[in-house]
Amino acid sequence: MLSLSVATAQTDQAEATSATPQAPETQQAQSIRKLLAIREALKEKRERIRDLLEQLETADETDKETLNQQIGALRETIGELTRSFENIAVGGANLRNLTDAEDSKLDWRDELLQITRPLLNSLKEATEKPRRIEELRSAINLYQQQLEVTRKATESIALFDQYEMPPVVAEGLANVAVSWQERSEDIERSLEISRVELRNLEQEKIKLFETISRVLNDFFWGRGLTLLLALVTGFVLWFAMRTLRRLVKSWRHSAQHPDHAAKIRLLLYGYHLLTILLVSTAVLSVFYIRGDLLLLTLAIIALVMLALGAWRFLPRYVQEARLLLNIAAAREGERVIYNGLPFRIASLNLYSELRNPELEGAIRLPLSTLTQLTSRPRTNEAWFPCSAGDYVLLPDGSFGQVLEQTVELVRLKVIGSIVQFGTAEFLQLNVRNLSREGFGVIVVFGIDYQHQQISLTRVPERFMSGLKTAFEQADYGDDLKNLLVEFKEAGTNSLDYLIYATMEGNVAASYFTIARLIQQTCVDICNHEDWVIPFTQVTIHQADDEEPADIRGSLAQPV
């Protein structure tokens, strides 16, 4: 009897398999046949449960546990068959991901994750089909392995039919054979259902273009339209606030006073902050009104990340805010030293501007760099030792004209050649500016001792009058600020006189010419008066930065 049922089942399966190529069925006919098989299996399982329940009433305690386990397994099988019946009937439609979650106790961690649930659901929905296909393929592979195991088990049981056995053993083997046969049939049904569902999912690939068109259409008329409305709303509000700011700025431009710069700057940045808040609120409101929880969640996450980033840099923002309010260590309009050069803080902004009135160009510094500087109120001190066009005397005695000076380089023309220095390096040279505030020329001239009788009277007077006349004839008369001729000392072989001429800065280009003019005039006077000039005693000295005490005392007297 056992072998007969097994053989009958194998024959039915073989007939079904052989009948498929001979009489092809439509997909709908195949589904109807599978639905019928499931209903018959359900009827059989229910009858089996009723039999087991009847046996349960008369069974002892040992058999009750086994019977309960069999009843539980049959009920699980009935549940799976019921779901399979529904799955085939609705063509694989699945509402598992669309059902409401069961009520649960309040958990702050779960509530914290609620805000990211729309994003996770969207990602899960986007990958639902590939994941489902992979699950079905794994299930089919598992069912095939299980089916192979049941086949071997059935064949092993069928071998006992060749022998005569006691009725008790035969009855037990029959029960085992029926149990394994039922398992084999259940696995075959599950295998067939998984194959049908996999076939349905794979056939949907043919409708890829239609699916993409539908998805794009749903996006444009759903989430895409929401995004467009949010962008348009945010842009319109931003443009309106920007236009209003320009109008107010144009009305108040004529009345703006430098003392109010900090207040106006504070109002301006407050207005920018208000604009950002209004635009963000408007965009979130569009998402909320349109009911798009995913976009609302993403927008809130972005705003939270921006807020956390701003909080991280809050101390730096506080320092920069103090700068913008002009209450920090560096203040607008004051003098500050940067890279060894003096600058005036021309403006405070996101990129502040430093300028030196004597140097071409400007330096733009971010607020983060300006927070490390300290300024002080301006005084009447010079911003740079020279200006473009001035004549200067370098420490090594070189004489040159300043052609150009910028915040980086200073270019000089020295003996017909162009020489350039770094601006900070040039400032450290301590050059003498001959064009600014004028300059002085010192000449030491000596005559022979034979003129000792007139050395303190006639000689100084004659040198003074002759030099004044020479300066007038050379067109330096108006530029001569002061002239000093005094007896300096009785040298080894000559009586030496100190001649000091103070000139205006506009004739600085004639610095060496004036020195030569003094020498020529003194020699000419000696020739005219028949005064002897010692051969080794004619020397020329350049004036030092500090005037000798005797010169300063003499310059105090009118010439």
MODACOR-V502249 format. One line per field, one symbol per residue. psi: psi as a letter, one per 40 degrees, with the letter a starting at -180 (. if undefined). Layout:
psi=???
//
This chain:
psi=ddddddddddddddddddddddghiidddddddddddddddddddddddddddddddeiadddddddddddddddddddddddddddddefeihedeeiiiihiihhdddddeddeddddddddddeddddddddddddddddddddddddddddddddeeeihiidddddddddddddddddddddddddddddddddddddeddfdddddddddddddecdddddddddddddddddddddddddddddeddehiddedddddddddddddddddddddddddddddefgddddddddddddddddddddfdddddddddddefeadhiheihihhfeihihgdihadhihhihdeiiiihhhiddddeeihiiiiaeiidieiiheihihideeihihhdihaedihhihhfeihhiiidddddedfihhddheaiihhhhhiiieefddedecddddddddddddddddefedeehdihhhihdihadeihihhhhhhiieefdefddddddddddddddddddefhhhideehihhihidhiidddddddeii.
//
